[in-house]
Amino acid sequence: MKTFLLFCSVFVAAASAQTSPPADAIYFHGNILTGVDLESADPERVSAIAVRGGLIVASGADGDLKKLQGPSTKMFDLGGALVIPGFNDAHAHLGPAGQIKLSVDVTGVKSLAEMQARIRAAAQAAAPVAWLTGGGWDHTLWPSKTLPTKADLDTVTDGHPAFLVRVDGHIAIANSAALAAAGITKTTPDPQGGKIDRDASGEATGIIRETAQALIDKHIPPPTPALRRRGIELALADAVEHGVTSVQDNSDWEDFLVYEQLEKEGKLPARISEWLPFNASVDLLKQHRTYHPADDPMLHTTMLKGFMDGSLGSRTAALNAPYSDDPGNSGIPRYQQANLNQMAIERAQAGFQMGFHAIGDRAVSMALDAFAAAQQAAPMKADMQTLRAPNGRKIIHATLTGSRNRIEHSQVVDPGDFTRYRQLGVIASMQPNHLLTDMNWAEQRLGPERAKSAYAWKSFLDAGVMLAFGTDYPVEPITPFRGVYCAVTRMNEAGTQTYHPEEKLTIWQTIYAYTQGSAYAEFTESKKGKLANGYFADFVVLDRDITAVAPPEILKTQVLRTVVNGQTVYQAGVKAR
């Protein structure tokens, strides 16, 4: 029967090829994965695809598709390389990534001394009284594993105010000049959802947590338009070089305006779905939603992003019980539940999709409670589609609401809440690459029991929950291959440490979550995530078959070509214009 159906499809393709207009481009002699069917152990592969008007118009055998060749058709010999649908990063921050590239970048420093050396060099090159900003530091990588202090910065900043954000964005270190500029003293109260760390005498140590960062942020001069644009251009180039064709982005409104200008100039290399801040007024959110056409396939606004808590690395993630390695601390929830519920109801009634950053199990429960309240007050019509979770299990129509609300990160989950995700139709938007960093200390933070239900990708699938994968760039590098490797191995990059391997995924489940699952999370599953007729011609050509090589080889994967809307936006060895 399968052979008969394949014959019929080839016959239909050949027949239509005789009457169809020529293709703009044909990619042939490839190993092309058109999508992932999780009911099949061997998803469909073809050797050729044809593109016209930015869409896939045919797929099949070389000989059949070459019938679509016309005088101006561009022909691309893939040389047997693997082609897959473009990666859709379901959670990234392009604007902040660009600013880090153009400021004091202390990403990956292995000690306080190395961090100080970079800051000292930046201070020596800076204009007088200029602020030193940037970030990327991670004290868990240092031998001491001790947070820096304002004194550590004062010795190398030469009087410049300095404010450097930790890699996760949830705490920052300020020097004395920055604290003075913000007017932070012994008597400055902690804001709701934030904290100013203090020493035994009550003086600020320089560590500023969560919402308290706004006390200093508002005093930092914004980047010039030219600098903002340059940073965004660098971040977008980074994305397409690593095979990312769509980005679900959380950046500033000013960054969105830069994306819009790039699009007008024909220089936007990836599709962007921009999130809006959950805390903004409903009136302002409506204005921003209508500012740019919602049906623009290259750029538009989508969901509202809210923050329930912080991060495990900073011990600000909100937990139901104290941290195992910090018994007096259960993290920092950012909302009171009643206020959160009311805000969620108002925004649901205005027709917004919502996505809540929630890392701790208490924060996850708060997010689910808010979604339940919003759903009860503003019920959405159920999606009437046949959908499957990435384990192949059908998602029940009656429980899949049209809101498609999401929980970003979903790192630590109470075992009883996996079912609530499914019942409420909530998407688990997760970043497998976080585990590569966090497995060094996650069990110390959580203890052995809670650790079992942390980064629990397979448990979500077993519960019938849709997964959408991303990177959280620049918290982690934007390359998706680190996440693919981690999802299928649950091992660190050296292959020396494993974290609860029972939560591993198959390569097919992983690709699905990075393509079709992430497309579903932004309501574009009928246009993205597959290389089927009528879908966007967004795909990547890889230097190895990541579905067949040994897992460590996945980490070495290089992108040979990235195609968006039928146009090559990155080619290995070819310098961008």
N, C-alpha and C positions, 0 to 999 in steps of 0.2 A: 504493500500500500504506500509506504514512504517513497519507494522508487517511482511509483506511478504519479504521486503528487509532485515529485521533483520534476518528472518529465513534463507534466502539465504546466508547471510554472515556467520552465524554460521555453516551452512552446508559446505560451502567452507572451513572454518577454520578447521572443523573436518576432512574433506577429506584430506586436505593438511597435517594435523597432522599425518595421518597414514603413510605418505611417507617421512616426513621431518626427518632429523637427530635430536637427542635429544637436548634439550636446555641446555645451561650452567646453567641457573637459571630460576626459575619460582616464581613469586610473586603472591600470591593468597589471597582470602578472603579480598579483598580491596575495596575501593571506589575510583576507578581510573578514573580521568578525562583525556581522551586521547588528548584533544585539545579543542579549542574554535571555534565553528561554529557560527558566529554572525548573521546568518540568522535563527538560532534556539534558542528558549527561554530555551531549555533544552539540552545543549551540551552532547555528548555521554559519558557515563560512562560504565566501565566494571569492573569485579571483579578480573581479572587476566591478567598478561602480561608475555611473555616469552622472554628471552634474550639469544642471541648467538653471540659470536664474537664482543661484545660491541654494538650490534644493537638490536632493538626491532624486533622480528621475528613473533610474534603473539599476539593477544589480544582478550579477550572474556570471556566466563564463565569458572569457575574453572574446571568443569568436562572436558570440551573440551581441555583446555590447559594442563591438567595433562597427556594427551596422549603423550605430548612431553617430559615427564619425562624419563630419562635414569638412568643407575646405578650411574653416577657421577653428575647428576643434583642437584644443590642446591635448596632447597625449603624454601621459606620465607612466613610465615603466617603473613599477614599484620594486622590481628585483626580488620578489618573493617575501618582502618585509611584512610584518604584522601591521595591520591597520585596525584601529578600534574607534568607536565614537569618542569624541573629545571629552576630556574630563570636565565635569561641572563641579567646581569647588563650592560646596554648600555653605561655607562659612569662612570669610576672609575680610581683611581690613587693608585695602589697597592704599588709602590715604596715609594712615599711620606708617605703613611699610615704606612708602616713598619718603616720608619725612625722616625716618630713621636712617635711610641710605644717605641723606644729605646733612645729617647732624652728627652728634657724637654717638657713633655706633659701637656699643660695647657688647654686642651679641657674642656669646660663646667664650667670653674671657674666663680663664681658668683660675684666676686668683684676684684678690683685691688689688695687689700690686700691679697686675696687668691692666685692670680697669683704671687705676690711678694714672698709669702712664698714658693711656689714650686720652684721658680727660686733660692732663697737663699739656699734651700736644695741641689739643683743641683750644685750650685757654691761651696759649702762646700765639696762635694764629687768629684769634678772634679780635674783632674791633673793640675798642674800649667800651666798657659797661654792657656789652652784648650778653644776652642770656646764653648759657650752655644747656641745650636740651637734647633729648634723644633717649636712648635706652637699649634694652635687650639683655641686661645683666641677670644672672641667675646664681645666687649665692650657694645653692645646693651643689654647684659644680666646683666650688672652692674647697681646698683642704680644711679650712676652719668651719665652713658651712654657717658662718656668722653673718648677720645682716650688717651692711655698712652703716656708718654714722655720719652726721654733718661734719664732724672733725676730720674724718677720712677724706672728705671732699675739700674742706677748707684749705688743706695743705697743698692742694694742686690746682686750685681754681683762680688764684691770683685776684681775688676780689670780685670776679664775675659771679652773678647769681647762677646757680646750677640746679637743674631739676631733671633727674634721670629715672625713667620708668622701668620697673622690673619687666622681664620678658613677657609675663602674663598680663601686664597692664593693670594689675590690681593693687600694687603698692609701688611707691616711688621713694627715692632718696633726694632730699633737698639739703643744700648747704646753708650756712648761717645767713648769707646774703639773700638767698631766696626766701627763707623764713621771715627775715626782716621786711623784705619787699611786700610780703603778703600780710604783715602785721600779726604773725602768729607768736603768741606769748604764752606764759604760764596760765593765763586766765582764758585763753581761747577755748571755747567748748567744742567737743566732738560733734560734728553734724550727724543727722540721722543717716545710718548706713555707712558711717565712716569712723576713723579713729586716727588721732595723732599720738604716736608712741612717745612716751616720756620717761626720763630717767628718775632716779630716786628723789631728786630735788624738785621734780615737776617740770623741768625744762624739756622742750621737744628734742628728741634724739636725731631728728631728720627723716625718720621713716614715717611716711604719710600713707594711710590705707583707704582704699575704696573711695567713697564720695568726698572724703576730706581733700583729695587731690584738687578738687575744684577751687579750693581756697587759694591755691597757688596758680593753677592754670589760668585763671582770669587776669593775672598780672603779666603773663608772658605775651609779648607781641606776636601776633599771628604771622605766619610766613608770607612773604610777598607773593603775589599771584604767579610770578615767573618761577619762583622756587617751588611753590605748590605744584605747578604743572610739571616741572622737571622731575620732581619726585614721583608723581603719578605715572609719568612716561616710563620711568625706570621700573616701577612695580609691575606695570602691564607687560613690559618686555620680559620681565622675570617669569610672569605667568605663562605667556605663550611659548617661551623657550622650554617650559616643562610640560607642555601638552594640555594646558588648561584653556579651554575655549569659552567657558562661561564662568562668571564669578558672581556669587551672591554676597554682596558687599555691605559692610557696616563702616561707613566713613562719614565725614562731615558733609553738610549741605554744600559748602563751598567746593568740596571735592566733586560732588555730583555736577556742579556747574562746569567744572573742568572737563569731566567726561562728556558733557553735552557739547562743549566747544570742540573737543577732539572729534566727536561724531560729525559735527557740521563740516569739519575740514577733511572728513574721510580718513581720519587717523586713529580711530578707535579699534584696536586689534582683537578685542574679546567682547563678548556680550556681558552686560552688567545689569543685574537686578539689585537695585539699591534699597536698603532698609531705612526706615524713618524711626526717630526716637519715640519710644512708647510714652515717655514722660511729657512730651510736648502736648500742647492743648489740642483738643479735637479740631478746633477751627483751623489752626495752623497745619495740622496733619492733612486736612482736606485740601487746603490750598496747595500744599506740596504734592499731593497725589494728582491733582489736576494740572500741575505746572507743565508736565511733559506727557506726551501721548502714552496712555497705558498700553496701547497695542504696538508700540515700537519694539520690534524684536531684538534690537541691539541694546537699547537702554530704556529703563523705566523704573519706577519705584514699586516696591512690593510690601513686605510685611513690616510690622512695628517691632522693634527690638527693645526688650526690657531686661534689667539685671536683677535677679533674685539674690545673688550673693557674689562672692569673690572666687578664690582659687584654692586648691589644696596646697600648692607650693608655697603660698603666702599664709596659709592657715586662716584664710578668711572665708572659705566655703562654709555655708551654714549646714551644720550637722545636727541630727536628732540627739546625739550623745557627744560628750567632749572628745577631742582629739586624743588618740592613744598616747601620743608623744607630747601632749600639752594639756594635761587634765583640767586645767582651769579655763579652757577656751573651747567654745563650740562654734566659732565662726561669727560672721556678721551678716544677718539677714538685712536686706535693704528696705523692706516694706513691712507695714502692719497688714495682716491678712485682709481685714475688712476694707481698708483703703485700696489695696491691690484689687480685690474683687470688684469694687465699684468702678475703678478705672478700666478694668478689663471689660466689664459689661458695657460701659459707654462706648468703648472703641469697637467692640463687636457689633453693637447696634449701628455704628457708622460704617460697617462693612469691611473692617480691616482684619487681615490675617495677623496673628501675633506669634512671636517667637521669644521665649524667655531663656536667657542665660541662667542655667541652674546646674551647679556642680555637686553640691552636697545633698544628702538625702532629704534633709529638711527643706531645702530650697526647691527640690523637685516636687515634693508634696505640696508646697505652697503654690507652685506653678499649676499643678494639676487641679488644685482646689479652685484657683482663679478661672481656669478654662471651664471647669464644670459649672461654676456660677454664671459665666458668660454664655455658655451653651444653653443653660436653662432659661436665661432671660432673653436671649436673642437666638433662638434655634435656627440653624441653617438647613437648607434643603440637602438631603443626602445625595452624594455623588452616585449617579446611576451608571456605573462602569464596572466591567469585570476586571478586577485588579488582584494582584497577588503580592504578598510580602516576599522579600528576597529568599525565604525558605521554600517558596513554591506554594505556601498555604494561602487559600483564598481569604481576602479581607471581607468581612460581612458588610453588606451595603448599609444595613440599618444602624451600624455603629460607626460608619465612616462619614463624618459630617463634612460639608463643603468648606468649612473654615480652614481645614488643614493646619491647625495650630501646631507649633513646634516647641520642643525643648532643646535648646542648644547646649551641647556637651553631654548632658545626661550621664555624668561620670559615676556618681555613687547613688544607687537606687535602692530604696527599701524593697525587699522581695515581693511584698504585696502590691507594689505600684506598677509592676510590669503589665499586669492585667488592666489597670486603669488607663494606661496609655492606649491600649487597644480599644477599650470601651468608649473612650472619648475621641478616638480617631487622631491621636496626637502622634506626630512624627518625631522620631529620635534622630536629631541632627548631631552627628558625632565626628570626632577627628581621631582616627586610630593612631596617628603619629604621636599624639600626646603620651601614649603609653611608653613610647621609647624613652622619653625623659622621666616620666613619673614612676616607672617601675623601680627606680632606684630607692624610692622612699615612700611609695604609696601605702604599703602594708604597715610601715612604721606609723604613718599618720592615722590609719584606719583601724589597725588591729586585724587579726586573721579572719574573723567572721565577716565584718563589713567588706573586707577586701574581696571576698568571693563574689559579691554582686556589684563590683566596680568595673567600669570599662566592659560591660557585659553584653557584647554585640550579639552573641548567639542566643542569649536569654531573651533579648528583644525579638529576634526572629522566631524563636520557639513560641513566643506569645502572640505572634501574628502582627507585629508592629513594623511599620515601614521605616527603614534606615536610609538616611541621606548622609554621605560622607564628604568631608572637606579637610582643610589643613589648619585653620585659625591663623593663617599668615598675617603678620610676621612673628607671632608667638612661636611658630614652627616654620621651617622653609616651605615654600609653596609647592615643591615637587610632590606629586601624589604617590610616587613610587615607594617612599618611606612608609606611607600609610598602607599601601597594598601589601608590602612585605610584613609589616607588623600585624595586619589583620589575619594573614594566613599562617603566621608563625607564633605570635605572642612572645617573641624573643627580642632582646636588644640587638643592635646592629652588629655587635661583635659575636653574636651567637652564643654568649656565655651565660645568659640569664633568661629564665622563662617566667611568665606571670599567668597563672591559672589557664593552662592550655585548653581546658574544656570549653573556653569561650572563643576558640579559633573559628574562622570562617573558611569556606572554600574560595578558590580564586573567582568562581563565577558569582557567588554572593557578593564578593568584594567589588568586582567590576560593576555589578548591577547597582550597588549602593553609591558608587562614584559617578554613575552616569544616569541610569533610569530612575533610581531612587531619588537622587538629587534633583532631577527634572520634575518628578512628581511633587517634590516639596515646594516648587515654585510654580506649579500649575502648567508646566510646559511638556508634560510627558507625551503629548501628541505631536511634538515638533523636535524634541531633543532626546538624546540618549540612545538612539538607534540610527543605523544607516539604511533606512527603508524608504520606499518611495514617498515623497511628500515631506520628508524630514529635512531639517537644515543640514547642509553639507558642511558639518563641523566634525572634523576627525583628525587623528594623529597617526603618524607613521613612526614605528619604533624600530630600534636596532636589534631587538630580540623578541621572541615570543614569550611574553610574561606568563602566558597560560601553560607553558610547557617546561620552562627552565627550572632549575633548582631555586628555591626561595632566595638564597643569598644573592643570586644573579639579578634578581629584580631590582636590588638596590643600585646596580650598575647601569640600569637602563638609561639610554639616551634617546631623545626625540630627534628624529631625522627631519620631520616636516610637521607643521601645524597648519591646518586649513580651517578657516572660519568663513561661513557664508560663501563657500566655494573659492575663496581667495587664500593664497599662501601668506600667512602672517609671520611665519618663522621657518627658516630652513637652515639646517646645520651647515656651518662653514660659509654662510652667506651673511655678510654684515648688513644690519638693518639700515635703511636710508634715514 
